[in-house]
Amino acid sequence: MTQEKIILHWLNFSRAHRVLWLLEELEVPYELKLYERDEDYRAPPQLKKIHQLGRSPILEIYPDGNEDPIILAETGYIMSYILENYNPKGKLVPESKRNQELVKYYLYYAEGTLQGILVSLYVLGETSKRAPWGGRTIGGLVAKGISKGYYLPEAFSNLDFLEEQLSKQPGGYFAGDKLSAADIILSFPLNDDLFSNRAAMNRVGSDISSKYPNIKAWRKRIVKEPGLIRANEIIKKDL
């Protein structure tokens, strides 16, 4: 593994924390640049100087001292790149081929299917708050109808799916009997974006933890992972 300079651009309340967690788990050297959202919950304009879309996470890589960096965006892609290029010991890689492919699936699924549903529920839930004063009632009713008619059933369908997937894994993780990148990528939509988010829980109608005991047990398990604990402590100290 070459000694490359790696910079993680981390934004609060974003998907970037999973990349920090992965880097900590793999003990990959990196620099951390922290950003905070503005009062409108938007990312600061400085991120657009790194990547035109101004989203986080962004991974900036300087190969072999080269001054022209490789810029990576999108959480699943960044995590795949890290696993392929900075993991010579094969840590977090399941033993079986089946579970290895399952990890790849979850890297796409978490961002492509699950996250889209949760973001849509969030946006629709904000409609009545952000609509012009005279249209808040109508806007709220329309948004509630869309959520109830489509996005809530989709959310519960996905939770049912994930609950069943965990039931098939004897170790209580998503791809094998120990932590993998599948658990790390799913931590944000399941934990931060839903079960640990009071507003999100209100949008789905109730505390649904009891309906999903396997997910509940998984959540309790991953918050004890050493890499996540270190990542949390780093942010707590530096932000």
Secondary structure as UniProt FT lines:
FT   STRAND          5..11
FT   TURN            12..13
FT   TURN            15..16
FT   HELIX           17..26
FT   STRAND          31..35
FT   TURN            39..40
FT   HELIX           45..49
FT   TURN            52..53
FT   STRAND          58..62
FT   HELIX           63..65
FT   STRAND          70..73
FT   HELIX           75..85
FT   TURN            88..89
FT   TURN            91..92
FT   HELIX           97..109
FT   HELIX           110..114
FT   HELIX           115..130
FT   HELIX           133..135
FT   HELIX           136..146
FT   HELIX           147..151
FT   HELIX           152..167
FT   TURN            170..171
FT   HELIX           181..187
FT   HELIX           188..195
FT   HELIX           198..204
FT   HELIX           209..211
FT   HELIX           213..222
FT   TURN            223..224
FT   HELIX           226..238
//
